[in-house]
Amino acid sequence: MNDTTHGIRTRPGSLADAPAILDMLDGAVIWMNQRGNTQQWGTTPYSRKPGGVARVEGYTTANAPFIAELDGTPVGALVLDTGPSPQMPIAPADEPERYVRLLVSDRRYAGRGIGAALLERAVEETRQAGVELLRVDCWAGGGGELVAYYERNGFTPAEPFLSGAWPGQVLTRRVA
């Protein structure tokens, strides 16, 4: 399935996309830090964090990655899994679920609906799998902007959590 929304094409990802995903993650760290947010993902570029490259490569081989493209250029990535990361203090749902493990976009293309297109792809993939629950967790610090972003995209806050001192929020979306 190749979805196209507002000129954004989404497609399944692969290990070959790992360098582009790492570039997007590195750019997101820089972007957040420039705005004073050093708590969400820290200050070290993702590609230089211990285990960062291996984690992204694992996302592209052990999970269901999707890439958003504009004119053939990767501009966003989403990774779907069947449950939350084992590193997070979140219990799996008591029903089948799909879980957004990663959502990132190239900050040079901000405001073009890349994240929304990828989330809609996740909804469609969840529906096609016959699963009714899509969940995501995100950083709930700062002014709650990320939580509000997911709410604007059809998710409902379910349960807050703490991962060490990192405040998080699980959100859900029912897929009919």
C-alpha positions as CSV (number, residue, x, y, z in Angstrom):
1,M,0.0,0.0,0.0
2,N,1.4,3.4,-1.0
3,D,-0.6,6.2,0.6
4,T,-0.4,9.7,-0.7
5,T,-1.8,12.6,1.4
6,H,-1.1,16.2,0.5
7,G,1.9,15.2,-1.7
8,I,3.3,13.0,1.1
9,R,3.7,9.4,0.1
10,T,4.0,6.7,2.9
11,R,5.6,3.4,2.2
12,P,7.0,0.5,4.2
13,G,10.5,1.1,5.5
14,S,13.6,-1.1,5.6
15,L,17.1,-1.3,7.0
16,A,18.2,0.9,4.0
17,D,16.2,3.7,5.7
18,A,18.1,3.6,9.0
19,P,20.6,6.4,8.0
20,A,17.7,8.8,7.0
21,I,15.9,8.0,10.3
22,L,19.0,8.7,12.3
23,D,19.5,12.0,10.5
24,M,15.9,12.9,11.3
25,L,16.4,12.0,15.0
26,D,19.7,14.0,15.1
27,G,17.9,17.0,13.6
28,A,15.1,16.7,16.1
29,V,17.5,16.7,19.0
30,I,19.1,19.9,17.7
31,W,15.7,21.5,17.1
32,M,14.5,20.7,20.6
33,N,17.7,21.9,22.2
34,Q,17.5,25.2,20.2
35,R,14.1,25.7,21.8
36,G,15.4,25.0,25.3
37,N,14.1,21.4,25.5
38,T,17.0,19.3,26.7
39,Q,14.9,17.0,28.9
40,Q,13.0,15.1,26.2
41,W,15.8,13.4,24.3
42,G,18.8,15.0,25.9
43,T,21.6,16.9,24.1
44,T,23.6,14.1,22.4
45,P,22.7,13.4,18.8
46,Y,20.8,10.1,18.6
47,S,23.4,8.7,16.2
48,R,26.1,9.2,18.9
49,K,24.1,7.8,21.8
50,P,25.2,4.4,23.0
51,G,23.0,1.9,21.3
52,G,21.3,4.6,19.1
53,V,22.3,3.2,15.7
54,A,21.5,-0.4,16.8
55,R,18.1,0.6,18.1
56,V,17.2,2.3,14.8
57,E,18.4,-0.6,12.8
58,G,16.4,-2.9,15.0
59,Y,13.3,-0.7,14.4
60,T,13.7,-1.2,10.7
61,T,14.2,-5.0,10.9
62,A,12.2,-6.3,13.9
63,N,9.3,-3.9,13.8
64,A,7.0,-2.4,11.1
65,P,8.7,0.9,9.9
66,F,7.0,3.3,7.6
67,I,8.6,6.2,5.8
68,A,7.0,9.4,4.6
69,E,8.4,10.9,1.4
70,L,8.0,14.2,-0.4
71,D,9.2,14.0,-4.0
72,G,11.1,10.8,-3.2
73,T,13.0,12.3,-0.2
74,P,12.4,10.7,3.2
75,V,10.9,13.3,5.5
76,G,9.4,11.3,8.3
77,A,9.4,7.9,10.0
78,L,7.0,5.9,12.1
79,V,7.6,2.5,13.7
80,L,4.7,0.2,14.7
81,D,5.0,-2.7,17.1
82,T,2.6,-5.0,18.9
83,G,3.2,-3.4,22.3
84,P,5.2,-0.8,24.2
85,S,8.9,-0.9,24.5
86,P,10.2,-3.2,27.2
87,Q,12.3,-0.3,28.5
88,M,9.2,1.8,29.3
89,P,7.2,1.3,32.5
90,I,4.0,0.6,30.5
91,A,2.0,-2.6,30.6
92,P,0.7,-4.1,27.4
93,A,-3.0,-3.6,26.8
94,D,-5.4,-6.4,27.8
95,E,-6.4,-6.7,24.1
96,P,-4.5,-6.9,20.8
97,E,-2.9,-3.6,20.1
98,R,-0.6,-1.7,17.7
99,Y,1.9,0.6,19.3
100,V,3.6,3.6,17.8
101,R,7.2,3.1,19.0
102,L,8.7,6.1,17.1
103,L,7.4,9.1,15.2
104,V,9.8,11.6,13.8
105,S,9.9,14.1,11.0
106,D,12.6,16.1,9.3
107,R,12.2,19.5,11.0
108,R,13.1,21.3,7.7
109,Y,9.6,20.1,6.5
110,A,7.7,21.0,9.7
111,G,4.1,22.0,9.3
112,R,3.4,20.0,6.2
113,G,1.3,17.2,7.9
114,I,4.1,14.6,7.8
115,G,3.4,13.2,11.3
116,A,-0.4,13.3,10.7
117,A,0.1,11.3,7.4
118,L,2.2,8.7,9.2
119,L,-0.3,8.4,12.0
120,E,-3.1,7.9,9.5
121,R,-1.0,5.1,7.9
122,A,-0.7,3.6,11.4
123,V,-4.4,3.7,11.8
124,E,-4.9,2.0,8.4
125,E,-2.3,-0.7,9.2
126,T,-3.9,-1.3,12.6
127,R,-7.4,-1.6,11.0
128,Q,-6.0,-4.0,8.3
129,A,-4.5,-6.2,11.0
130,G,-8.0,-6.5,12.5
131,V,-6.8,-4.7,15.7
132,E,-9.0,-2.0,17.3
133,L,-6.5,-0.3,19.6
134,L,-3.7,1.9,18.6
135,R,-1.5,3.4,21.4
136,V,1.4,5.7,21.7
137,D,3.5,7.1,24.6
138,C,5.2,10.4,24.5
139,W,7.0,13.0,26.6
140,A,4.5,14.9,28.7
141,G,6.9,17.6,30.0
142,G,7.2,21.1,28.9
143,G,3.9,22.7,28.3
144,G,2.3,19.4,27.1
145,E,2.6,20.3,23.5
146,L,3.3,16.8,22.3
147,V,0.3,15.4,24.2
148,A,-1.8,18.1,22.6
149,Y,-0.4,17.1,19.1
150,Y,-1.5,13.5,19.6
151,E,-4.9,14.7,20.8
152,R,-5.3,16.8,17.6
153,N,-4.6,13.6,15.7
154,G,-7.4,11.6,17.3
155,F,-5.7,10.2,20.4
156,T,-7.1,10.3,23.9
157,P,-4.9,10.5,27.0
158,A,-5.1,7.3,29.0
159,E,-2.4,7.0,31.7
160,P,0.5,9.2,32.8
161,F,3.7,7.6,33.9
162,L,7.2,8.4,35.0
163,S,10.3,6.8,33.6
164,G,12.9,7.9,36.1
165,A,12.3,11.7,36.1
166,W,11.0,11.7,32.6
167,P,7.2,12.4,32.6
168,G,5.3,10.5,30.0
169,Q,1.7,10.0,28.8
170,V,0.1,7.0,27.1
171,L,-2.6,7.9,24.6
172,T,-5.0,5.6,22.8
173,R,-7.0,5.7,19.6
174,R,-9.8,3.4,18.8
175,V,-9.7,2.1,15.2
176,A,-13.1,1.0,13.9
